[in-house]
Amino acid sequence: MSSPTASSPSWRSLPGLAPLKTRRPSAHLRRPETAAELEYVSVGCNRSVHGLDWNHEDAPGGGLVAYGAHTAVAVYDPAGARVLRTLPGHDAPVTVVRWIPDAHAPGRWLVSGDAAGAVIVWHRTDNPARSPDAGSVADADGRAARLDPESHRWRVVAKLKAHDGPVLDARAEHTFAQGEPTSSRLLVTASQDCLVRLWRLDLAPAPAPAP
């Protein structure tokens, strides 16, 4: 059979070809409503000597691990074997992560540096005592309980271009006045640019968690 020309009838009107009739599927054939929930996060650690740090504070918010995961910082719960939160903010791979101990706000301060020389100070804004780590609690089936979406809320409180090369290490130490510790920290950063720099870090804006 030859192909139709402009003057020939359409294919739909040719003898033996009827329009395809469709109908809406019955209710029992329709796809049920579905909801997606985050079940598990797996992210590897950057290959950097100081790219991981364990928080040894014996208080709510302590006992966690923070490490560099490409351009983010991952907060990991060893007890529940799960990533609790990933913190985006760097523009280059993270090379160093350190917890900043604080007796008045344990588990609420982090400092990280990256391959481009940037340093970020992080602050956890929710109260660890009120939002325990879901990864350490199992449900009736033995699975880790789902993470409360309102827990582990972190924000960037300071970001600066600290060095012209990758940041190799960072550490915050207590400062003292008349023999008493103050709210300030002495932040030390070392870089591949052959410089060690000292910064004053004021933690005063972070009040102690409410009881």
Salt bridges, closest charged atoms under 4 A:
GLU37 OE1 - ARG146 NE 3.00
GLU39 OE1 - ARG146 NH1 3.00
ASP53 OD1 - ARG98 NH1 3.93
ASP91 OD2 - LYS159 NZ 3.40
ASP102 OD1 - ARG185 NH2 3.61
ASP114 OD2 - HIS90 ND1 2.80
ASP126 OD1 - ARG124 NE 3.01
ASP133 OD1 - HIS152 NE2 2.66
ASP139 OD2 - ARG143 NE 3.65
ASP141 OD2 - ARG143 NH2 3.77
ASP169 OD2 - HIS50 NE2 3.75
ASP169 OD1 - ARG98 NH2 3.00
ASP193 OD2 - HIS163 ND1 3.19
